[in-house]
Amino acid sequence: MSRHVVVTANAPAAIGPYSQAIRAGNTVYLSGQIGLDPISAQLVEGFEAQAVQVFANLKAVAEAAGGTLGNAVKLNIYLTDLANFARINELMQQNFEAPYPARATLGVATLPRGALVEIDAILQLD
């Protein structure tokens, strides 16, 4: 099985030694996205704005891989404050349709650049 790097200018460039995503066969592994604006490479302010930007970044990478967020089969969500759990659920319902992907949500002490939320995903393309 061959591996292909997925890259798009519509999502933030990798800020370390990793790829935005890797496609292996029909499976795409999206790296974690934080609320970085892809143009300015700056973190947007506040949980709500960051979460919206995270979903936009994931969508851009999914599209660059030839899919959509509807192809997501698994998400990992990292929150620095689990009080935002209910709001992330609401935002998920705005970005996904049932059946929803499998998911883990973890409370973490810190995230890169002081982000409040990070999400990674696995897509299964047809």
N, C-alpha and C positions, 0 to 999 in steps of 0.2 A: 504494500500500500504506500502510495506516495503522499508526502506532506507538502502543502502549499501555504505560503505566508499570505495573510490577508492584510491589506493596508488601504487606508482611506484618509484623505485630507479632511473629511467631514467629521472626524473624531480626533481627539488629542493624540499626538504622536507619543509613542512609548517614551517614558521618562527613565528608562533603565534598560537592562539587557533582556528584553522580552519583545514579543510581537503583539500587535493589536489582537490578532487571532491566528490560529493555525487550523487549516482544513485538512483532515485526514479521511480520505474517502468521502462519505456523505455526512461525516460528523465534523462540526466546527466548534472549537474551544475558544471562547472569547475571554480575553484577559479582563481582569477587574477594571472597571471604569469608576472614576471619581468625578465630581462635578466640575471638571475643567472645561472652560470654553475652548473649542478647538482652534479658534482664530487667535485669541490673545494668550492662550495657554495659562490663563489665570483661573483660580478657583472662584466660582461664583459665590455670593454671600447668602448664608442662611440655609437651614435644612431643606425647606421647600424648593428653593431654586436649585440647590445641589441635586436633589433627587430627580427633579424634572430634567436637568442636564444629563445626569447619569443615564436615564432611560433614552434620551436623544442620542447620546454617544453609543450606547449599545445598539440602538436601531441602525445607526449609520454603519457600524461594523458588520452587523448582520446583513445589511443590504449589500455591502461590499463583498461579502462572502457568497452572495447569490440567494439569500434567504430573507426572512423577516423575523420579528420577535415572535410571531406565531409558530415558528419552527423550534422555539426554545423547549427543551425537555427538562432542564435542570437549571436552577439559579442558586447562587449563594449570595446572601445579603449580609453585609457587615454594618452595624450601627454603633456609633459611639455613645448613643443614648437610647436605650430600649423604650423610652417614653414615646419615641417616634414610630413604634411598631404599628399602631393603628393607621397612621398617615401613610406609611409605606404600603400597607394593604390597600388603601384607597387608590393610591397611585398605580399599584399593580393592576387593579381593575380597570383603570383608564388605558393601560398599555397592553393588556392581554385579554383574551377571551377564554371562556371555559371550553375544553378542559384546560385548566391552568397547569403550568409546568411544576414538576416537583421542586421543592425549595427548602433551604435551610436558612434561618436567620440567626445571626450570632451577635452578641454584644461584645465589643472590643474596646480596649483602652484608648488606642490611637489609630489613625490611618495616615497614609502619606499626605504631606502638605497641610495637615490639620483638617482634612476632609471629615465630614460628619456621616457620610454614607459611601459605601463602595459595593458594586454588584458585578459578579462575573456570571457567565452563562455557558451552557452547552446547547448547541443546535443540532437537530437531525434534519438534513435536507432530503427531499424525495429524489 
